[in-house]
Amino acid sequence: MKNLVEELQWRGLVQDMIPGTEEQLLKEATTVYIGFDPTADSLHIGSLVPIIILKHLRNFGHRPIALVGGATGMIGDPSGKSDERNLLDEPTLDKNVAGIKALLSRFLDFDAKDENAPILVNNYDWMKDFSFINFARDVGKRITVNYMMSKDSVKKRFSGDAGDGMSFTEFTYQLIQGYDFYHLNKEYNCLLQMGGSDQWGNITTGTELVRRMNVDNAEKGKAFAMTCPLITKADGSKFGKSEGGNVWLTADKTSPYKFYQFWLNTSDVDAEKYIKIFTFLDKETIQGIISEHTEAPHLRVLQKRLADELTLLVHSKEDLDGAIFASGAFFSKDMTDLKTLNENQLAEIFEGIPQAEVSISDINAGIDIVTLLNEKTSFLASNGEARRALKENSISVNKEKVTEDFVLKADDLIGNKFVLLQRGKKNYFVVRVM
């Protein structure tokens, strides 16, 4: 077997590992599982890391299992949470599970027939008929309360440092997740569970449960654990969020254009880290891109390649081409390309630029440029400043220079909705017509 651990380590994807994990992965094709929490009907880019790890497992000849937590989702994982989660109702949970299953199927072929074909499971399927009495006898008996209390996710909630303690419901979460590992171990000979570093406590409870439920068979009781670091940004802010909130992996929640822009706008430091984590480019290729970027950082070669690779992975070639076209349209010297975009595409491109609303009746009547720049939009602070800027020939409307006699009319609207104002090269303002 090729050394998967070595591959993940140079990419920055290994945090903790139970001794013997690397040796097991080198010895033979190994079945490995990662769980996904169905808190929404899609996943955001933080979940790209476990998805990419599943793909690495597949590429290195191992058998990946993606588990969607239909049962554990009813309880809520306390890891990293200072307060009790609100429980989802069953229709919402069912919708979320279906959405995540569909999403994961875009990255892994669960219909493949080879020996190490990926597997997609839902833990509700084996937990739904498990009575409380049987669970308490067969599972709860194996793990002591002392052991469960030693986990960081539990200790923090009981220490008074965060929240108001923990309900019995959330306290049992690690046991149920641990049982998932035991079930997959028994049914599929799954020997390794992987996840984010915040899952270390839950994952090691699983390895312990596998060992204790096979106490008479040491060989069958083998189980391993590995976690990857939680991804952060260089400035310390939370990864995976833009100004509009989470960056999602489905186009209905985050458009391909916005997705592409998220990666394109990463800092040099972050882009150098992310291209190792989120792409499948080899070390030599990545080092070449980084060297090229270092020689001419203003060309943003690193960010462009990162955005290209990720948009292609998560969406499609067509979506990537559209995102690149829309990005270029805004910065082109004329309006030709911008005028081909629809209202939604224009709204996305203009998002984040200062805006003001103007009524269509005012537009139909005609608005002189000085009034537009100050009174109607507050783009410029006063009529005097507007006139000075116009005399300096620094004001453009829809990328064309205008003078003080310019009057804005309906024919000037982009997509019957917008007007793009500009002072100098970089100072933009959008008028939205209502």
N, C-alpha and C positions, 0 to 999 in steps of 0.2 A: 504494500500500500504506500502511496505517496504521503508525505508528512503534512497532514492537514493542520496540525497545531502550529507547526513552523510557519505555514502560510498565513494563518490567522494572526499569529504574533507580530509578523512584520507589518501587517495591515492595522495593528492596534486594536485587535478584536478579542484579546484574552485578558481577563482580570484575575479570576481565581479558578483553581482546578484541583480536584481530588487526586492524590498521588496514584499513578497507574493509568490515568486517562490517556495520555499520549501513547503509552505502550499498547493499550488496547486498540486505539485507532490505527496504529501501525501494523498490528498483528493480523487483523482481518476486517472484512467489511462489517460495519457495526450499525445497528439500528439506533437512531438518535431522535429524541423528540423535543419540540419547543411548543409551548402553549401560547395562545392568543386570547386576551380578555375581551369579550364582546360588549364593551361599554358603549359602542356606537356601531352603526351598520357599515362603517368603513374603517380604515386604519390610517393614521397619519405617518409622516416620514420617520418618526421615532421607531415605528414598527418595521421600517425597511431593514434595520440591522438584523433582526432574527430571520426575516425573509431571505436576505442575502446569505446568511449563514446556512440556512436550509439548502440554498442553491449550491453553496460551496461543498456541503456534505454530498450532495448528489454528484457534483462534478468530480469529487475525489473517490467515488465508488462506494459510498456508504448509503444506507437507506434512511431517508428523512421522514419523520412523522410530524405533521402539523396538527396540533390539537386545538380545537375551538372550544372554549369553556362554557358550554351551555349550562352545565350544573354549577361550576364555580362562579359563573357570572351572576347566579341568583344570590350569591352571598356577598361578593365583593372582596377583592384582595386588599388587606390592610397595609401591605408593604408600601412604605413611603407616604402613608396617609396619616394626618394628625387627627382626623375626625371620622366618625362612622359614615360610610357611604349610604346614599339613598338607594334602596333596592329597586331594581327594574321590574315592571310587570311582565308577565309571560309573553303577551303579544309583541311588546317592544324587544324583549330578549330574542324571541324567535326571528324577528326581522333582522336584528343585528347579526345573529349567527348565520343566517342565510347570506347576508351581505358580505361577511368576512370570508365565508366559504367560496363565494363567487370570486372575490378578489384574489385569494390565495391560488385559485385555479388558473389565474393568468400568469403566475410565476412558476408553478410546478405542474407537471403533467401527471395528474392522479389517475389517468386512464392507461398509463404505460403498463406493459405486461412483463417486463424483465424482473429478475430476481430481487433487485434493489429499488424497484419502482416506489416513488413517493406514496405515502398513505395520508389520507385526511380523515380525522376522527372527531367526534363530539362526545365529551365525557358525560353528557346527559344520558347517552345511550346505555351506559352501564351503571349510572348512579340512580336512575329514575325508579328502579324497582328495589333499591337497597333500603330495607327498613331501618329505622333509627336504632332499634334493639340490636339488629345484626351488625350494624356499623359500630356501635359502641362495644359489642363483644369481640368482633373479629379484627377491628382496626384500632379502636380507642384503647384497647387493652395492651397494645404493643408499644405505645409511646407514652412516656410519663409526662405529667404536667410540668415537672421540673425541666425536662428537656424542651418542651414547648415554650416555657417562660424564658428560656435562655436566648431565644431568637431576638434580634434587634428590633424587628417590626412589632414584637409584643412588648419588649422591655420599655421602649420609648413611650408607648401608650399608657403603660402602668406607672411610669416614673413621675408623672405629673408634668413632664417637660412639654407634652403636646396633647391637646384634646382632653376629653373627659373619660379616659379609660377605654375599654373595649368590650363589646358585647360577646356573649357566648358564640353567636353566629360567626363573627369575624375570627374569633379565637380558634374555631374549628377549621378555618380555611386551609391551614398548612397540612392538616390531616387529610383533607379531601384531595388536595393537590398531590400529597404523598401517595395516596391510594391510586391516583391516576398512573403514577410511575410504576407501582406494583402491578396494576392491571396490564399496562403495556408491556411490562417485563414478562408477565406470564403468557400473554396472548401473542406477542410479536418478538419475544426475546430482546426487547429494548434494554440496552445497557447504559445509556447515557442520556441525561437531561441537560439541556442548555437553556440559557436565558440571560437577562440583564443582571447586573451585579446586585440590584435591589432584590432579586429573587433567590439569592444564595441561601438564605434561611429556609425557604420553602423547598428548594431543590434538595438540600442536604437532609431535610426531614424525609423526603422521598427515598433517598439512598438508604437511610437508616431503616425505613419501613420495609424496603425490599429485603434488607439483610435480616431483620428480625422475623419477617414472615416466612423466611427460608432458613431458619436457625439450624435445622437439621441437615441442610445441604449447602455447604459453604460456596461451592462452585455456582449454584443457582442463585445464591444470594449476592453475587457480585453486581455492583451498580456504581456508576461514575457521575461526576458533576463537573460542569464548566460554565463560567459566566463571562460575559463581555462587559467592558466599561459602559456606563451611561454616557451618551454623547453630549458634549458641551461645546459652547462657542468660546472663542479665545477671550472675549470681553467678559465672560462669566454669565452672560444672559442665557436664557433657556433655549436650547436647540429645538427646532421644529415649528417655531411660531414666526409669523410675519405680522405686519401691522393689522392685517385682517383676521388674525387668530391662527389656529392650527393650519398647517399645510398638509392636505389630505392626499391620498393615493388614488382617489376616484375623481373623474372630471366633473361630476355633479356638485362636488363640494369645493374643489380647487381646480380651476381650468388649467389645461396644459400650458397656456401662456403664463399664468401666475406661477405655476410650478417651475417652469423654465426660468422665470425671472428670479425666483428665490435662490436658485443655485448660481445664477449669473451674478448676483449681487453679494455673494459671500466674500469675506475678506481674504487676502492672500494667505494668511496663516491658516485660516479654516479650510480654504480650498485645498491646500497642500495635504491637510489631514483627511479631508472628506474623500478625495479622489482615491485614496488607498482603501478607505472603509466601504464606500458605496459603489465602487465599480469593480469589474472583473479584469481590468487591464493588468498586465503583468508588471513586475517590478522594473524591468528595463524600459518599458514604454512609459511608465509613470515618471521615472527618473528623467527621461528625455523631455517630457512635457514640462516638468518642474524647471529643468535647466533652460529650456526655451523661454519660459515665463520670466525667469530671473534676469535674462538678458534684456527683455523688453516688457516690463510689468504693465505698462500703459495699454498694451494690446490685449491684456486679460486672457491670454491663451489658456491658462489653467482653468479659469472659471468657465470659459466657453466649452472646453472639452468636458468638464464636469457636468454642465447643464445639458449638453448634447447626450452624453451617456445615460444620464438619469432619466431624461424625458423619453428617450428611446426605450429604456427598460420598463418604465412604469406606464407609458402611454403607447405611442406608435410612431412610425416614421412620418406619417401624414401629420400627426399632431406636432411633432418636432419641427417639420418644415413650416407649418403654420405659425408656430411660436417664433421661429427665427424671422419669418417674413414680417410679423406684426412688430417685433422688436426693432427691425430695421426701418419699418415704415415711419415710426415716430422720429427717428434721427435723420431721415433722408432730407435733402435740401428743398424738396417741393412737396406738394400735397397729393401727388398722383397715387402713391401706394395707400396712404391713409384713407383716401376717398373710396377705396375698394372694400374697406372693412365695414361690418355691420355695427349696429348700435351697441350690442353687448361687448364686442371686441374693442370698440372705441372706449367704452366706459372702463374696461380693464386697463387699457393702456394709460388712460388719464388718471387712474386711481393713484392717490398719493400726491398729485399736483394740487396746489391751492385752487379752489373753485368758488364760484358764486352763481346764483340763479338769476335769470332775467326772464320776464314774461314774453311770450310770443307776440302779444299785442304791441309791446314796446319795439320789438324787432321789426314787425310789419310797418310800424310808423317810421322806423329809421332812428338810430341812435348815433349821434356824433361821437367821434373817437375820444374826445376829452371827457365827455360825460360817461362814456363806457369805462374808461380807465380809472376814473375816480368815483363818481357818485353812484354808478350802478354796480360796481364790483369791488371798490376799495383796493384794486390791484396797485394803484399808486396813491400816495397819501393826500394829494391835493391837485386841483386843476392846474396850478402853477407848475408842479412837478411834471404833470402830464404834458404840458406844452413844451417844457424844456427838453423832455425826452424825445418828443416828436421833432423838435428843431435839431436835435443831435442825430436824427435819423436812426434811433435805436429801438423803435417800436415796430413790431411785425404783427399782422393779423393773418392767421393761417399761412405763416411762413413767407409772407410778402410784406415788404416795407411799406408803411403808410405815412401820409402827411396829415396836417391838422384839418384838412378839408374832407377827410374820409368819413363816410357815414355807413354804419353797419346795417345791412338789410337781410331779408330772409334768404336771398340767393347765396349769402356768404356762409350759411350753416353747413357744417360737416355732418353728413348722415342725418340731416334735418334736426339736429339736436345740439351740436357743440360748436364753439368757436375757440380757437387756440390763439391766445395772446402771448407775446414774447417781448421781453426787454433785454437787449443784448443777446448773447449766445446761450446762456444757461438759465435765465430767469423766466419760467413759464407760468401761465395762468390759464385756467379753463373756464369759459362761460358755458353754463348748462342752461338750455332754453326750456322753460316749462310751459 
